[in-house]
Each structure stands twice: as structure tokens, then as C-alpha cells.
Amino acid sequence: MAIRLPRIASCKKVPKGYFAVYVGESQKRFVIPVSFLNQPLFQDLLGLSEEEFGYNHPTGGLTIPCNEDLFADVTSRLN
């Protein structure tokens, strides 16, 4: 069963105004709008990342240490 996330895409190139994050144990890559950075719910996820990894992310990109379902729930609430 696939979860479709609004305004989120998986792609190799990151379009202008978007950035890539890696989520969950499988390190699934999502490309999300930069505007999410201003959202308190997303900032909470960034706090988890800071606690877990500091500024040393294993993939070289921003890794968010939560499961994909939680990420989908949080990002679906953001506009």
C-alpha cells in the first residue's frame, strides 16, 4: 500500500525551492518545499534530527530519525 504525500516528490534532481531529506530506517528520500522550514511541526522534526545526529548526517544530507508514517502525517498537515 503506497502512501501519497501532498506536495512531496521523490526525484534525483532537487527543483528550486525544494530540498531533500532522508526519513526512516530505510533512509527513504523525499524532496519537500523549503517553506516547510518555517513550520513549527517540521521544526520539531528538525529538532529530532539535531538530537540524533548533530550536524553529522550519515547520508551527507538531512536525515530525519522518525518513521515514514509519522513524517507523512506531519507533512500532510503543512501548507
N, C-alpha and C positions, 0 to 999 in steps of 0.2 A: 504494500500500500504506500504510495508516494504522497508526500506532503507538499503541497504547492504553497510557497510563501509569496505574499504580495510584495511587489517592488523589489524582490530579491532574485538575482540570477546567478547561475554558475557559469563562468566563462573564463577563458585563458587570459584574454586582454581585459584590463580594467578601464571602462569608459571614464571620461572626465566627469568629476562629481561623485565618483564611487570609490570604494576601497574594498580590499579583500580581507576576510577573516577566516580563521580555521576553527571549527567547532567540533567538540565531542572527541571520544576516544579514537574514532576513525579519521579525525582531522579533516572532515568534510569542508571544502572551500565554498564560501559564499561571497558574492560581490554585492555590497549594500551601499545605499546612499550616504554620502558624507553628512547629510542633515541629521542622521541618527546620532551623531556625536553630541548634539545639543540636548538630546532627550534623557531625562533622569533615569528611566528604566534601562536604557542602553548604557548609561554611565555606571549603573550598578554592575552590569556585566563586565565593564572595563575594570572596575574595582576588583572583581574576582580574578581577572587576568593578572592584575598587578600583584595581588597577594600570592598567587600561584607561581608566577614566572618572573616578577620584577620586570626588567627591561630586556631579559634574555629569553627570547621566544625560540623554541626548538625548531620551528619551521622557517625561521627567518622572517615570518610575517606575524601579524597579530593573532594570537591563539586565545580563544575564549574557552575556559575549562568548565563547560556545562554540557549537558546532553542536548542533542539536536531538538528534542521536543520542547525543552524549556526555551531554547533560542527561537524556535518557531513561534512559540506563544508570545514571547516578549516582542519580537519584531512585527508580529501581526497586529499589535496594539499601537504601533508607531505610525504616524502620518507625516 
